[in-house]
Amino acid sequence: MPYQSQLPFKEVIEASIKDMRNSLSQVLFNLDNTINRNESVNKDELVEAQYEIVRMQNVINQLYGLYLVSDDHLVVNSTDTFVMDVVEDALAGLDTLLKHKTIEVNIKGEDLSWYLDPQLISNVLQITLLNALRYTEDTIEIEFTTSEEGLHISVIDNGKGYPDFILASYEALIAGDPVENVSSQNAGWFYCDKVVRLHNNQGVHGHTKLKNNEGSCGGRIDMLIP
């Protein structure tokens, strides 16, 4: 008789990812303490290690999210949420990293609330912030406002901007066209776009846009949540 597993694969994935996230969180906590308390260590190396740990946390989250999307099981639990709380939650795990890389974050937004999934959108924001942190010179801006279309959230860096082939790859990705070079970066963007698109209001779905910012010449990602 062929062997049949008594453990549902979805539950195995959930348990394994939860365990990995908890382990990485503990390592990150210990690393934060070491950076902040010990003056004799090489902080540049530790900060780089911290960046990689946070990045891996997000890779795990988006991997699991994409697994749920492919299985049509990613659920959006929208509640009336203060947008500033979501932004601050996304930034909370990056405080030490931003401080030691001397990157300034400017937040421009109204004191408003919106109907969204705070956990998913916070995760999306942290993925876009990590991407901006990778490319910026020294400043990241987070802007949010509302219009008749919905809630607009933008993450903008003051780096050199994205080359045309990256922008073209992003457009192909969200349009559902084949992408030649699959990477963790475009997988992250794909996950972010999927999460935003799952937010809908009266049949109108959210969307994202990656482009270069005309003002600072850096890159930006814009999100609309209806």
C-alpha positions, 0 to 999 in steps of 0.5 A: 500500500502506498504511503499517504501523509497524514499531514496536510501540505498547507498546514505543514507550510503554515507551521514551517513558515511560522517557525522560520519567522519566529526564529528570524525575529529572535535573531533580529532582536538579539542583533538589534541589542548587539548593535545598540549596546556594543561599541566595539563590534563592526556595526557595518557588518552587523547592519548588513546582516540585519538587512539580510535578515529583514529581507529574508523575513519578507521573502518568507512572507511573500513566498507564503502569500504567493502560495496562498494566491496560487491556491486562491486562499489569500484572504483580505481581512479589511477593517477601518484602519488608521493609515499612519498606524500601518506606516509606523508598523511597517517602519518599526522593524526597520528603525535600527537599519535606517538609523545606522544607514543614516537614511531619513524617512519623511512621511507626508499624509493626512490623519485618515483611516481607510478600509484595508487589511492592516497586516497585509498592507504593512507587509507590502509597505515593508517590502517596498521600503526595503527595496527603496532602502536598497536604492536610495541615496539618503532619503525615503518619502512615504506619501498617502492621500485620498481622492475619489478613486481611493487611498493613494500610497507612494514610497519614493527614494532619491536614488538613480531611478530604475533602468528601462528594462526593470520598468518593462519587466514590472509592467509585464509582470503585473500584466500577466505576460512572461518574464524572462528573469525571475528574481526575488525582487520581481516576485516581491513586486508581484506579491505586492501587486496581488495584495493590493489588487485583492482590495476592492470596493464595489467591483473596483480593484486596487493596483500598483505602478512602478516608475521613476520619480520626476522630482527626485529622479529616484524610483517610486512605487504607487499603490491605489486601494479603492 
